Amino acid sequence: MIPLIFDIRRYSINDGPGIRITLFMKGCPLRFTWCHNTESQSPKLQKLYTTSKCIGAQDCIEVCPEDALTFTPAGIVTDGEKCTLCAFRSSIV
């Protein structure tokens, strides 16, 4: 099993004494109502898309081999039936 890291925080000073680098990994078994990292709970590979961070360049649409992405006024929409998460698999192998 390959562990999935979903975030790396440099200069982390809020998680204990001193300055450190914090790795956030997927598959957390804890289910607190105040959890700030709910995306960490599933151990499965997932596509994360933040509409506010998309600059609308549409490069991802052009290179998608499954033709699973569409650009709309609301942002990029993924066809879940077509998407195979190929970009994520190639980056972790």
Backbone torsions as a table, in degrees:
resi	resn	phi	psi	omega
1	MET	NA	131.1	177.3
2	ILE	-96.6	120.0	178.5
3	PRO	-68.4	142.0	-179.9
4	LEU	-101.2	125.3	175.6
5	ILE	-100.2	125.0	-179.0
6	PHE	-106.1	-8.2	177.0
7	ASP	-161.7	146.6	174.0
8	ILE	-127.2	124.0	179.3
9	ARG	-114.3	118.0	175.2
10	ARG	-90.7	155.3	-179.9
11	TYR	56.3	49.1	179.1
12	SER	-84.4	116.0	-178.9
13	ILE	-118.7	-3.0	-175.7
14	ASN	-94.6	-9.2	-175.9
15	ASP	-102.7	23.9	179.5
16	GLY	140.5	-179.8	-177.8
17	PRO	-72.5	146.5	176.9
18	GLY	87.8	178.9	179.7
19	ILE	-108.6	134.0	-177.6
20	ARG	-151.0	172.4	169.9
21	ILE	-101.8	130.5	-179.4
22	THR	-111.9	129.4	175.4
23	LEU	-102.8	129.3	176.7
24	PHE	-104.2	123.9	-176.6
25	MET	-113.6	154.9	179.5
26	LYS	-84.3	154.6	176.6
27	GLY	101.7	24.2	179.4
28	CYS	-67.5	125.4	-178.3
29	PRO	-82.3	-6.7	-176.7
30	LEU	-83.7	145.7	-177.1
31	ARG	-131.8	66.8	178.6
32	PHE	-83.7	141.5	-179.7
33	THR	-66.5	-23.5	-178.3
34	TRP	-97.5	13.6	-178.0
35	CYS	-60.9	130.3	179.2
36	HIS	-93.1	-6.1	-177.7
37	ASN	-125.4	56.6	-178.5
38	THR	-62.5	-23.3	177.4
39	GLU	-67.7	-12.5	179.7
40	SER	-85.8	-11.6	-172.4
41	GLN	-70.1	-41.0	-179.9
42	SER	-78.6	132.0	177.2
43	PRO	-79.8	-4.5	-176.1
44	LYS	-81.9	154.9	174.3
45	LEU	-67.2	128.8	-178.4
46	GLN	-136.1	149.8	175.6
47	LYS	-88.8	128.2	177.9
48	LEU	-111.8	126.1	-179.7
49	TYR	-135.0	126.6	178.4
50	THR	-113.4	109.5	-175.8
51	THR	-54.5	-41.1	-176.2
52	SER	-66.8	-19.9	-179.6
53	LYS	-94.7	-7.3	-179.6
54	CYS	-76.9	127.5	-179.6
55	ILE	-92.7	-2.2	176.0
56	GLY	77.5	19.9	-179.2
57	ALA	-68.3	-25.4	177.1
58	GLN	66.7	14.4	177.1
59	ASP	-62.0	-36.6	-178.7
60	CYS	-64.8	-33.1	179.4
61	ILE	-66.6	-42.1	-178.1
62	GLU	-66.4	-34.5	-175.8
63	VAL	-93.9	-5.5	-179.2
64	CYS	-66.3	114.0	-177.7
65	PRO	-71.3	-17.8	-178.3
66	GLU	-95.4	-4.1	-176.4
67	ASP	53.8	45.6	-174.5
68	ALA	-100.0	-1.9	-175.5
69	LEU	-112.8	141.1	177.9
70	THR	-135.0	135.7	177.4
71	PHE	-92.5	125.1	179.4
72	THR	-125.8	169.2	175.7
73	PRO	-58.6	-25.3	179.2
74	ALA	-84.2	-8.0	-178.5
75	GLY	125.9	-163.0	-179.1
76	ILE	-86.5	130.5	179.8
77	VAL	-110.1	134.1	179.6
78	THR	-105.1	131.7	174.3
79	ASP	-82.4	105.0	-177.1
80	GLY	-61.6	-24.2	178.6
81	GLU	-72.1	-34.9	-176.6
82	LYS	-91.5	-32.5	-172.8
83	CYS	-66.7	128.4	178.6
84	THR	-111.2	7.4	-177.5
85	LEU	56.4	34.6	-175.6
86	CYS	-60.9	-36.8	-179.2
87	ALA	-65.6	-33.4	-179.3
88	PHE	-76.4	-38.5	179.6
89	ARG	-65.8	-41.2	-177.5
90	SER	-68.6	-25.7	-178.2
91	SER	-83.8	-15.5	-179.3
92	ILE	-106.0	-6.0	-178.1
93	VAL	-86.4	NA	NA
